[in-house]
Amino acid sequence: MSTLRPFRATDLLRFNNVNMDVWTETYGNAFYLNYLSKWPDLCCIEESPSGRMMGYIIGKAEGQGTNHHGHITALSIAPEYRRLSLARRLVSLLEDISDSVYHGFFVDLYVRPSNEMATGLYEGMGYSVFRVVKDYYGNLGPDSEGTASENAYDMRKPLSRDSHRKSVRANGRDVIVNAASVS
């Protein structure tokens, strides 16, 4: 049993158990506070009955016209709370709000291809790879050429407003773009 509630600024002082994970991108406090002030309804946490943070989602609404969409900026579940469908619950909430409140055409996110558990989760929820963003994740450390980076999958799921599914494509893994071209 867990409680889904809005992410509060004070949660930044107690989310280390969730953020201390190799797959989680951690940002500065100003970044999180910006999201909490602009899109508070797209920023939520799962909390245990004891008050321990189990996971969170941070999202935003962006784009114009048929590119207007919800974006999952960060989703992370503490390792001890995985496999309880918390991520599905958080993503579903963001999708519902992106559809009913922001009237987006789709929801998107970026994920490392090497994070097979996450890509499997998203694919199981109806997301597909729209394109591969080359070198999206910066320097991962030295390799034989001096630096290493990792591509990202730009994954998308159409919402009710995109009844013709124009925001997705079947061959997304074959469409490769440079990170500089992604805004």
Backbone as JSON Lines, residues from 0, in Angstrom:
{"i":0,"aa":"M","n":[0.84,-1.17,0.0],"ca":[0.0,0.0,0.0],"c":[0.89,1.23,0.0]}
{"i":1,"aa":"S","n":[0.55,2.17,-0.84],"ca":[1.31,3.42,-0.89],"c":[0.34,4.56,-1.14]}
{"i":2,"aa":"T","n":[0.85,5.76,-0.94],"ca":[0.06,6.97,-1.16],"c":[0.69,7.75,-2.3]}
{"i":3,"aa":"L","n":[-0.12,8.14,-3.24],"ca":[0.3,9.0,-4.34],"c":[-0.05,10.42,-3.93]}
{"i":4,"aa":"R","n":[0.95,11.31,-3.97],"ca":[0.69,12.7,-3.57],"c":[1.58,13.64,-4.37]}
{"i":5,"aa":"P","n":[1.24,14.94,-4.35],"ca":[2.08,15.91,-5.06],"c":[3.5,15.95,-4.48]}
{"i":6,"aa":"F","n":[4.45,16.17,-5.36],"ca":[5.86,16.35,-4.97],"c":[5.97,17.75,-4.37]}
{"i":7,"aa":"R","n":[6.53,17.84,-3.19],"ca":[6.71,19.13,-2.52],"c":[8.19,19.49,-2.49]}
{"i":8,"aa":"A","n":[8.48,20.76,-2.37],"ca":[9.88,21.22,-2.32],"c":[10.64,20.54,-1.18]}
{"i":9,"aa":"T","n":[10.0,20.29,-0.06],"ca":[10.68,19.65,1.07],"c":[11.07,18.21,0.76]}
{"i":10,"aa":"D","n":[10.47,17.6,-0.26],"ca":[10.84,16.24,-0.65],"c":[12.26,16.18,-1.21]}
{"i":11,"aa":"L","n":[12.78,17.31,-1.66],"ca":[14.15,17.35,-2.16],"c":[15.16,17.0,-1.07]}
{"i":12,"aa":"L","n":[14.77,17.16,0.17],"ca":[15.65,16.88,1.31],"c":[15.6,15.41,1.72]}
{"i":13,"aa":"R","n":[14.73,14.62,1.08],"ca":[14.59,13.24,1.52],"c":[14.45,12.22,0.39]}
{"i":14,"aa":"F","n":[14.94,12.56,-0.79],"ca":[14.79,11.6,-1.88],"c":[16.08,10.89,-2.28]}
{"i":15,"aa":"N","n":[17.09,10.93,-1.44],"ca":[18.35,10.25,-1.76],"c":[18.18,8.76,-1.95]}
{"i":16,"aa":"N","n":[17.3,8.11,-1.17],"ca":[17.11,6.68,-1.35],"c":[16.59,6.33,-2.74]}
{"i":17,"aa":"V","n":[15.94,7.28,-3.39],"ca":[15.44,7.07,-4.75],"c":[16.5,7.47,-5.77]}
{"i":18,"aa":"N","n":[17.18,8.57,-5.56],"ca":[18.13,9.11,-6.54],"c":[19.46,8.38,-6.57]}
{"i":19,"aa":"M","n":[19.81,7.63,-5.57],"ca":[21.1,6.94,-5.53],"c":[21.04,5.66,-6.35]}
{"i":20,"aa":"D","n":[20.84,5.82,-7.64],"ca":[20.65,4.71,-8.57],"c":[21.39,5.06,-9.86]}
{"i":21,"aa":"V","n":[22.03,4.1,-10.46],"ca":[22.83,4.38,-11.66],"c":[21.99,4.88,-12.83]}
{"i":22,"aa":"W","n":[20.71,4.57,-12.86],"ca":[19.88,4.98,-13.99],"c":[19.24,6.34,-13.79]}
{"i":23,"aa":"T","n":[19.29,6.88,-12.59],"ca":[18.6,8.13,-12.3],"c":[19.48,9.34,-12.57]}
{"i":24,"aa":"E","n":[18.96,10.24,-13.38],"ca":[19.63,11.51,-13.62],"c":[19.27,12.43,-12.46]}
{"i":25,"aa":"T","n":[20.26,13.0,-11.81],"ca":[20.02,13.9,-10.7],"c":[20.35,15.33,-11.13]}
{"i":26,"aa":"Y","n":[19.48,16.24,-10.77],"ca":[19.62,17.63,-11.17],"c":[19.8,18.51,-9.93]}
{"i":27,"aa":"G","n":[20.09,19.79,-10.14],"ca":[20.2,20.73,-9.04],"c":[18.83,21.12,-8.5]}
{"i":28,"aa":"N","n":[18.8,21.61,-7.29],"ca":[17.53,21.98,-6.66],"c":[16.74,22.99,-7.48]}
{"i":29,"aa":"A","n":[17.42,23.94,-8.12],"ca":[16.72,24.94,-8.92],"c":[15.93,24.29,-10.06]}
{"i":30,"aa":"F","n":[16.48,23.23,-10.63],"ca":[15.8,22.51,-11.71],"c":[14.47,21.94,-11.2]}
{"i":31,"aa":"Y","n":[14.53,21.2,-10.1],"ca":[13.32,20.6,-9.53],"c":[12.31,21.68,-9.13]}
{"i":32,"aa":"L","n":[12.78,22.74,-8.5],"ca":[11.88,23.8,-8.05],"c":[11.18,24.48,-9.23]}
{"i":33,"aa":"N","n":[11.88,24.62,-10.34],"ca":[11.28,25.18,-11.55],"c":[10.1,24.31,-12.01]}
{"i":34,"aa":"Y","n":[10.31,23.0,-12.04],"ca":[9.24,22.08,-12.44],"c":[8.07,22.15,-11.46]}
{"i":35,"aa":"L","n":[8.39,22.15,-10.17],"ca":[7.34,22.18,-9.15],"c":[6.5,23.46,-9.23]}
{"i":36,"aa":"S","n":[7.12,24.56,-9.64],"ca":[6.37,25.81,-9.74],"c":[5.57,25.92,-11.03]}
{"i":37,"aa":"K","n":[6.07,25.35,-12.13],"ca":[5.39,25.46,-13.42],"c":[4.39,24.34,-13.69]}
{"i":38,"aa":"W","n":[4.71,23.11,-13.29],"ca":[3.87,21.95,-13.58],"c":[3.65,21.1,-12.33]}
{"i":39,"aa":"P","n":[3.09,21.69,-11.27],"ca":[2.96,20.93,-10.02],"c":[2.1,19.67,-10.16]}
{"i":40,"aa":"D","n":[1.14,19.69,-11.09],"ca":[0.28,18.53,-11.27],"c":[0.98,17.39,-12.01]}
{"i":41,"aa":"L","n":[2.15,17.65,-12.59],"ca":[2.92,16.61,-13.29],"c":[4.13,16.16,-12.47]}
{"i":42,"aa":"C","n":[4.14,16.49,-11.2],"ca":[5.24,16.13,-10.3],"c":[4.64,15.46,-9.07]}
{"i":43,"aa":"C","n":[4.84,14.16,-8.94],"ca":[4.21,13.4,-7.87],"c":[5.19,12.4,-7.28]}
{"i":44,"aa":"I","n":[4.87,11.97,-6.06],"ca":[5.67,10.92,-5.42],"c":[4.75,9.82,-4.92]}
{"i":45,"aa":"E","n":[5.35,8.64,-4.78],"ca":[4.73,7.52,-4.08],"c":[5.41,7.46,-2.72]}
{"i":46,"aa":"E","n":[4.6,7.33,-1.68],"ca":[5.12,7.34,-0.32],"c":[4.59,6.11,0.42]}
{"i":47,"aa":"S","n":[5.45,5.48,1.2],"ca":[5.04,4.3,1.98],"c":[4.21,4.74,3.18]}
{"i":48,"aa":"P","n":[3.51,3.81,3.82],"ca":[2.74,4.17,5.02],"c":[3.61,4.78,6.13]}
{"i":49,"aa":"S","n":[4.9,4.44,6.14],"ca":[5.79,5.01,7.16],"c":[6.3,6.4,6.78]}
{"i":50,"aa":"G","n":[5.97,6.86,5.56],"ca":[6.4,8.18,5.1],"c":[7.67,8.15,4.27]}
{"i":51,"aa":"R","n":[8.24,6.98,4.03],"ca":[9.45,6.86,3.21],"c":[9.09,7.06,1.75]}
{"i":52,"aa":"M","n":[9.9,7.85,1.03],"ca":[9.67,8.07,-0.39],"c":[10.03,6.79,-1.14]}
{"i":53,"aa":"M","n":[9.09,6.32,-1.95],"ca":[9.27,5.09,-2.72],"c":[9.69,5.37,-4.15]}
{"i":54,"aa":"G","n":[9.25,6.5,-4.69],"ca":[9.57,6.86,-6.07],"c":[8.91,8.18,-6.42]}
{"i":55,"aa":"Y","n":[9.28,8.7,-7.59],"ca":[8.7,9.98,-8.03],"c":[8.72,10.08,-9.54]}
{"i":56,"aa":"I","n":[7.91,11.01,-10.02],"ca":[7.91,11.39,-11.43],"c":[7.91,12.91,-11.51]}
{"i":57,"aa":"I","n":[8.69,13.44,-12.44],"ca":[8.75,14.87,-12.71],"c":[8.46,15.03,-14.21]}
{"i":58,"aa":"G","n":[7.47,15.84,-14.53],"ca":[7.13,16.03,-15.93],"c":[6.78,17.46,-16.25]}
{"i":59,"aa":"K","n":[6.55,17.68,-17.54],"ca":[6.18,19.02,-17.99],"c":[5.32,18.9,-19.24]}
{"i":60,"aa":"A","n":[4.69,20.01,-19.61],"ca":[3.95,20.12,-20.86],"c":[4.72,21.1,-21.74]}
{"i":61,"aa":"E","n":[4.88,20.74,-23.0],"ca":[5.66,21.59,-23.9],"c":[5.22,21.4,-25.34]}
{"i":62,"aa":"G","n":[5.74,22.24,-26.22],"ca":[5.47,22.15,-27.65],"c":[4.23,22.93,-28.06]}
{"i":63,"aa":"Q","n":[4.08,23.07,-29.37],"ca":[2.95,23.82,-29.94],"c":[2.3,23.01,-31.03]}
{"i":64,"aa":"G","n":[1.04,23.31,-31.29],"ca":[0.31,22.63,-32.37],"c":[0.26,21.14,-32.13]}
{"i":65,"aa":"T","n":[0.49,20.36,-33.18],"ca":[0.44,18.91,-33.05],"c":[1.67,18.35,-32.32]}
{"i":66,"aa":"N","n":[2.61,19.22,-31.97],"ca":[3.77,18.81,-31.18],"c":[3.55,19.1,-29.68]}
{"i":67,"aa":"H","n":[2.37,19.6,-29.32],"ca":[2.08,19.86,-27.9],"c":[1.94,18.52,-27.18]}
{"i":68,"aa":"H","n":[2.72,18.34,-26.1],"ca":[2.77,17.03,-25.47],"c":[3.22,17.1,-24.01]}
{"i":69,"aa":"G","n":[3.01,16.01,-23.32],"ca":[3.55,15.84,-21.98],"c":[4.91,15.19,-22.1]}
{"i":70,"aa":"H","n":[5.81,15.51,-21.19],"ca":[7.16,14.96,-21.24],"c":[7.53,14.42,-19.86]}
{"i":71,"aa":"I","n":[7.99,13.2,-19.82],"ca":[8.49,12.61,-18.58],"c":[9.97,12.98,-18.49]}
{"i":72,"aa":"T","n":[10.3,13.85,-17.58],"ca":[11.68,14.28,-17.41],"c":[12.45,13.32,-16.52]}
{"i":73,"aa":"A","n":[11.81,12.86,-15.47],"ca":[12.46,11.93,-14.55],"c":[11.42,11.02,-13.93]}
{"i":74,"aa":"L","n":[11.73,9.75,-13.9],"ca":[10.93,8.73,-13.23],"c":[11.91,7.82,-12.53]}
{"i":75,"aa":"S","n":[11.76,7.67,-11.25],"ca":[12.67,6.8,-10.52],"c":[11.95,6.14,-9.35]}
{"i":76,"aa":"I","n":[12.2,4.87,-9.17],"ca":[11.65,4.1,-8.07],"c":[12.84,3.56,-7.27]}
{"i":77,"aa":"A","n":[12.79,3.69,-5.94],"ca":[13.85,3.16,-5.09],"c":[13.95,1.65,-5.31]}
{"i":78,"aa":"P","n":[15.17,1.12,-5.35],"ca":[15.35,-0.31,-5.66],"c":[14.5,-1.24,-4.81]}
{"i":79,"aa":"E","n":[14.33,-0.95,-3.55],"ca":[13.57,-1.86,-2.68],"c":[12.06,-1.83,-2.95]}
{"i":80,"aa":"Y","n":[11.59,-0.9,-3.79],"ca":[10.17,-0.8,-4.08],"c":[9.85,-1.11,-5.54]}
{"i":81,"aa":"R","n":[10.8,-1.63,-6.27],"ca":[10.55,-1.96,-7.68],"c":[9.7,-3.22,-7.79]}
{"i":82,"aa":"R","n":[9.11,-3.38,-8.94],"ca":[8.25,-4.53,-9.25],"c":[6.94,-4.52,-8.46]}
{"i":83,"aa":"L","n":[6.5,-3.33,-8.08],"ca":[5.22,-3.18,-7.38],"c":[4.23,-2.37,-8.21]}
{"i":84,"aa":"S","n":[4.56,-2.11,-9.46],"ca":[3.74,-1.32,-10.41],"c":[3.66,0.16,-10.04]}
{"i":85,"aa":"L","n":[4.58,0.64,-9.22],"ca":[4.58,2.06,-8.87],"c":[4.91,2.92,-10.08]}
{"i":86,"aa":"A","n":[5.88,2.5,-10.88],"ca":[6.25,3.28,-12.07],"c":[5.05,3.38,-13.02]}
{"i":87,"aa":"R","n":[4.36,2.27,-13.22],"ca":[3.17,2.28,-14.08],"c":[2.13,3.27,-13.56]}
{"i":88,"aa":"R","n":[1.95,3.28,-12.27],"ca":[0.96,4.18,-11.66],"c":[1.34,5.64,-11.88]}
{"i":89,"aa":"L","n":[2.61,5.96,-11.69],"ca":[3.08,7.33,-11.87],"c":[2.98,7.76,-13.33]}
{"i":90,"aa":"V","n":[3.41,6.89,-14.24],"ca":[3.36,7.21,-15.68],"c":[1.9,7.37,-16.12]}
{"i":91,"aa":"S","n":[1.03,6.5,-15.67],"ca":[-0.39,6.6,-16.04],"c":[-0.99,7.92,-15.57]}
{"i":92,"aa":"L","n":[-0.62,8.35,-14.39],"ca":[-1.11,9.64,-13.88],"c":[-0.64,10.77,-14.79]}
{"i":93,"aa":"L","n":[0.65,10.78,-15.13],"ca":[1.17,11.84,-16.0],"c":[0.48,11.8,-17.37]}
{"i":94,"aa":"E","n":[0.25,10.61,-17.9],"ca":[-0.45,10.49,-19.19],"c":[-1.87,11.06,-19.09]}
{"i":95,"aa":"D","n":[-2.59,10.7,-18.03],"ca":[-3.96,11.17,-17.86],"c":[-4.02,12.69,-17.77]}
{"i":96,"aa":"I","n":[-3.12,13.29,-17.0],"ca":[-3.11,14.75,-16.85],"c":[-2.68,15.42,-18.16]}
{"i":97,"aa":"S","n":[-1.7,14.83,-18.86],"ca":[-1.26,15.38,-20.14],"c":[-2.4,15.36,-21.16]}
{"i":98,"aa":"D","n":[-3.25,14.35,-21.07],"ca":[-4.38,14.21,-21.99],"c":[-5.54,15.13,-21.6]}
{"i":99,"aa":"S","n":[-5.99,15.04,-20.35],"ca":[-7.21,15.73,-19.95],"c":[-7.03,17.19,-19.56]}
{"i":100,"aa":"V","n":[-5.87,17.55,-18.99],"ca":[-5.65,18.93,-18.56],"c":[-4.9,19.74,-19.62]}
{"i":101,"aa":"Y","n":[-3.81,19.17,-20.14],"ca":[-2.98,19.91,-21.09],"c":[-3.34,19.63,-22.55]}
{"i":102,"aa":"H","n":[-4.19,18.66,-22.8],"ca":[-4.68,18.32,-24.14],"c":[-3.52,18.08,-25.12]}
{"i":103,"aa":"G","n":[-2.54,17.33,-24.65],"ca":[-1.4,17.0,-25.49],"c":[-1.75,15.93,-26.52]}
{"i":104,"aa":"F","n":[-0.92,15.84,-27.53],"ca":[-1.09,14.82,-28.57],"c":[-0.38,13.52,-28.2]}
{"i":105,"aa":"F","n":[0.66,13.6,-27.37],"ca":[1.41,12.41,-26.98],"c":[2.18,12.71,-25.7]}
{"i":106,"aa":"V","n":[2.77,11.67,-25.14],"ca":[3.72,11.8,-24.04],"c":[5.03,11.23,-24.54]}
{"i":107,"aa":"D","n":[6.14,11.9,-24.24],"ca":[7.44,11.38,-24.64],"c":[8.4,11.35,-23.47]}
{"i":108,"aa":"L","n":[9.51,10.69,-23.69],"ca":[10.57,10.56,-22.69],"c":[11.84,10.13,-23.42]}
{"i":109,"aa":"Y","n":[12.96,10.31,-22.74],"ca":[14.24,9.82,-23.25],"c":[14.75,8.77,-22.29]}
{"i":110,"aa":"V","n":[15.28,7.68,-22.83],"ca":[15.78,6.59,-22.0],"c":[17.02,6.0,-22.67]}
{"i":111,"aa":"R","n":[17.93,5.54,-21.83],"ca":[19.13,4.9,-22.35],"c":[18.76,3.53,-22.93]}
{"i":112,"aa":"P","n":[19.2,3.21,-24.14],"ca":[18.94,1.88,-24.69],"c":[19.48,0.75,-23.81]}
{"i":113,"aa":"S","n":[20.54,1.03,-23.07],"ca":[21.1,-0.01,-22.19],"c":[20.23,-0.27,-20.97]}
{"i":114,"aa":"N","n":[19.26,0.6,-20.69],"ca":[18.35,0.4,-19.57],"c":[17.17,-0.44,-20.06]}
{"i":115,"aa":"E","n":[17.44,-1.71,-20.24],"ca":[16.46,-2.62,-20.83],"c":[15.21,-2.79,-19.99]}
{"i":116,"aa":"M","n":[15.35,-2.72,-18.67],"ca":[14.15,-2.83,-17.82],"c":[13.21,-1.66,-18.07]}
{"i":117,"aa":"A","n":[13.76,-0.45,-18.19],"ca":[12.92,0.73,-18.43],"c":[12.31,0.68,-19.82]}
{"i":118,"aa":"T","n":[13.1,0.36,-20.83],"ca":[12.52,0.31,-22.18],"c":[11.44,-0.76,-22.26]}
{"i":119,"aa":"G","n":[11.63,-1.88,-21.58],"ca":[10.61,-2.92,-21.55],"c":[9.33,-2.45,-20.85]}
{"i":120,"aa":"L","n":[9.5,-1.72,-19.76],"ca":[8.35,-1.15,-19.05],"c":[7.57,-0.23,-19.98]}
{"i":121,"aa":"Y","n":[8.28,0.7,-20.6],"ca":[7.6,1.67,-21.47],"c":[6.94,0.99,-22.67]}
{"i":122,"aa":"E","n":[7.63,0.05,-23.29],"ca":[7.02,-0.66,-24.42],"c":[5.77,-1.41,-23.98]}
{"i":123,"aa":"G","n":[5.8,-1.98,-22.78],"ca":[4.64,-2.67,-22.24],"c":[3.48,-1.73,-21.96]}
{"i":124,"aa":"M","n":[3.76,-0.45,-21.82],"ca":[2.72,0.55,-21.58],"c":[2.27,1.24,-22.86]}
{"i":125,"aa":"G","n":[2.77,0.78,-24.02],"ca":[2.33,1.34,-25.3],"c":[3.24,2.37,-25.92]}
{"i":126,"aa":"Y","n":[4.42,2.6,-25.32],"ca":[5.39,3.53,-25.91],"c":[6.17,2.81,-26.99]}
{"i":127,"aa":"S","n":[6.64,3.57,-27.97],"ca":[7.51,3.03,-29.0],"c":[8.62,4.04,-29.28]}
{"i":128,"aa":"V","n":[9.69,3.54,-29.86],"ca":[10.82,4.4,-30.19],"c":[10.44,5.25,-31.4]}
{"i":129,"aa":"F","n":[10.47,6.56,-31.22],"ca":[10.19,7.5,-32.3],"c":[11.45,7.78,-33.1]}
{"i":130,"aa":"R","n":[12.59,7.86,-32.38],"ca":[13.88,8.11,-33.01],"c":[14.98,7.8,-32.0]}
{"i":131,"aa":"V","n":[16.19,7.66,-32.52],"ca":[17.37,7.47,-31.69],"c":[18.14,8.79,-31.72]}
{"i":132,"aa":"V","n":[18.46,9.31,-30.55],"ca":[19.2,10.56,-30.45],"c":[20.65,10.21,-30.16]}
{"i":133,"aa":"K","n":[21.5,10.44,-31.15],"ca":[22.91,10.06,-31.05],"c":[23.63,10.9,-30.0]}
{"i":134,"aa":"D","n":[24.38,10.23,-29.14],"ca":[25.21,10.87,-28.11],"c":[24.42,11.81,-27.2]}
{"i":135,"aa":"Y","n":[23.19,11.46,-26.9],"ca":[22.35,12.3,-26.04],"c":[22.92,12.38,-24.63]}
{"i":136,"aa":"Y","n":[23.32,11.24,-24.11],"ca":[23.92,11.21,-22.77],"c":[25.41,11.4,-22.94]}
{"i":137,"aa":"G","n":[25.92,12.48,-22.36],"ca":[27.3,12.91,-22.57],"c":[28.36,11.95,-22.12]}
{"i":138,"aa":"N","n":[29.5,12.49,-21.89],"ca":[30.71,11.75,-21.57],"c":[30.48,10.77,-20.41]}
{"i":139,"aa":"L","n":[30.71,9.5,-20.7],"ca":[30.56,8.46,-19.68],"c":[31.9,8.04,-19.12]}
{"i":140,"aa":"G","n":[32.96,8.69,-19.55],"ca":[34.29,8.32,-19.07],"c":[35.19,7.94,-20.22]}
{"i":141,"aa":"P","n":[36.45,7.67,-19.92],"ca":[37.4,7.37,-20.98],"c":[37.14,6.02,-21.65]}
{"i":142,"aa":"D","n":[37.38,6.01,-22.93],"ca":[37.41,4.75,-23.68],"c":[38.57,4.85,-24.66]}
{"i":143,"aa":"S","n":[38.59,4.01,-25.66],"ca":[39.73,3.99,-26.58],"c":[39.87,5.28,-27.38]}
{"i":144,"aa":"E","n":[38.8,6.06,-27.5],"ca":[38.87,7.31,-28.26],"c":[38.89,8.54,-27.36]}
{"i":145,"aa":"G","n":[38.97,8.35,-26.06],"ca":[39.07,9.49,-25.15],"c":[37.79,9.83,-24.43]}
{"i":146,"aa":"T","n":[36.65,9.67,-25.08],"ca":[35.37,9.92,-24.42],"c":[34.37,8.86,-24.86]}
{"i":147,"aa":"A","n":[33.36,8.7,-24.08],"ca":[32.28,7.78,-24.43],"c":[30.96,8.48,-24.15]}
{"i":148,"aa":"S","n":[29.96,8.15,-24.9],"ca":[28.64,8.69,-24.67],"c":[27.64,7.59,-25.04]}
{"i":149,"aa":"E","n":[26.39,7.86,-24.75],"ca":[25.36,6.87,-25.06],"c":[24.2,7.56,-25.78]}
{"i":150,"aa":"N","n":[23.64,6.85,-26.72],"ca":[22.47,7.35,-27.42],"c":[21.27,7.31,-26.49]}
{"i":151,"aa":"A","n":[20.18,7.9,-26.93],"ca":[18.91,7.83,-26.2],"c":[17.82,7.39,-27.16]}
{"i":152,"aa":"Y","n":[16.87,6.66,-26.62],"ca":[15.63,6.42,-27.35],"c":[14.67,7.54,-26.97]}
{"i":153,"aa":"D","n":[14.14,8.22,-27.97],"ca":[13.03,9.16,-27.78],"c":[11.79,8.29,-27.96]}
{"i":154,"aa":"M","n":[11.14,7.95,-26.84],"ca":[9.98,7.07,-26.88],"c":[8.71,7.91,-26.73]}
{"i":155,"aa":"R","n":[7.67,7.5,-27.45],"ca":[6.42,8.25,-27.44],"c":[5.21,7.33,-27.37]}
{"i":156,"aa":"K","n":[4.17,7.9,-26.79],"ca":[2.87,7.21,-26.74],"c":[1.8,8.22,-27.11]}
{"i":157,"aa":"P","n":[0.98,7.91,-28.12],"ca":[-0.06,8.86,-28.52],"c":[-1.16,8.93,-27.47]}
{"i":158,"aa":"L","n":[-1.76,10.11,-27.35],"ca":[-2.89,10.33,-26.46],"c":[-4.16,10.42,-27.29]}
{"i":159,"aa":"S","n":[-5.29,10.63,-26.66],"ca":[-6.58,10.6,-27.36],"c":[-6.69,11.64,-28.47]}
{"i":160,"aa":"R","n":[-6.01,12.75,-28.32],"ca":[-6.07,13.81,-29.33],"c":[-5.39,13.41,-30.64]}
{"i":161,"aa":"D","n":[-4.49,12.43,-30.57],"ca":[-3.78,11.94,-31.76],"c":[-4.43,10.64,-32.25]}
{"i":162,"aa":"S","n":[-5.66,10.76,-32.68],"ca":[-6.41,9.57,-33.09],"c":[-5.82,8.88,-34.32]}
{"i":163,"aa":"H","n":[-5.06,9.62,-35.12],"ca":[-4.44,9.03,-36.32],"c":[-3.01,8.56,-36.07]}
{"i":164,"aa":"R","n":[-2.56,8.67,-34.82],"ca":[-1.24,8.18,-34.4],"c":[-0.09,8.78,-35.22]}
{"i":165,"aa":"K","n":[-0.18,10.08,-35.49],"ca":[0.86,10.77,-36.26],"c":[2.11,11.04,-35.43]}
{"i":166,"aa":"S","n":[2.0,10.94,-34.11],"ca":[3.14,11.23,-33.23],"c":[4.07,10.02,-33.05]}
{"i":167,"aa":"V","n":[3.73,8.9,-33.65],"ca":[4.57,7.7,-33.53],"c":[4.92,7.19,-34.93]}
{"i":168,"aa":"R","n":[5.95,6.37,-34.98],"ca":[6.33,5.74,-36.26],"c":[6.8,4.32,-36.0]}
{"i":169,"aa":"A","n":[6.67,3.5,-37.0],"ca":[7.0,2.07,-36.86],"c":[8.5,1.81,-36.88]}
{"i":170,"aa":"N","n":[9.26,2.62,-37.58],"ca":[10.68,2.37,-37.78],"c":[11.58,3.31,-36.98]}
{"i":171,"aa":"G","n":[11.17,3.7,-35.81],"ca":[11.89,4.71,-35.03],"c":[13.32,4.35,-34.71]}
{"i":172,"aa":"R","n":[13.62,3.08,-34.55],"ca":[15.01,2.67,-34.25],"c":[15.94,2.9,-35.44]}
{"i":173,"aa":"D","n":[15.37,3.09,-36.61],"ca":[16.16,3.35,-37.81],"c":[16.35,4.84,-38.09]}
{"i":174,"aa":"V","n":[15.65,5.69,-37.34],"ca":[15.73,7.14,-37.53],"c":[16.69,7.68,-36.48]}
{"i":175,"aa":"I","n":[17.85,8.15,-36.94],"ca":[18.89,8.62,-36.02],"c":[19.11,10.11,-36.25]}
{"i":176,"aa":"V","n":[19.06,10.87,-35.15],"ca":[19.29,12.31,-35.21],"c":[20.39,12.67,-34.24]}
{"i":177,"aa":"N","n":[21.02,13.83,-34.46],"ca":[22.05,14.32,-33.55],"c":[21.43,14.97,-32.34]}
{"i":178,"aa":"A","n":[22.1,14.88,-31.21],"ca":[21.61,15.49,-29.97],"c":[21.4,16.98,-30.13]}
{"i":179,"aa":"A","n":[22.24,17.64,-30.93],"ca":[22.14,19.09,-31.12],"c":[20.82,19.48,-31.8]}
{"i":180,"aa":"S","n":[20.21,18.57,-32.54],"ca":[18.96,18.89,-33.26],"c":[17.73,18.68,-32.4]}
{"i":181,"aa":"V","n":[17.91,18.17,-31.19],"ca":[16.8,17.92,-30.28],"c":[16.69,19.08,-29.32]}
{"i":182,"aa":"S","n":[15.5,19.67,-29.24],"ca":[15.32,20.8,-28.33],"c":[14.67,20.37,-27.05]}
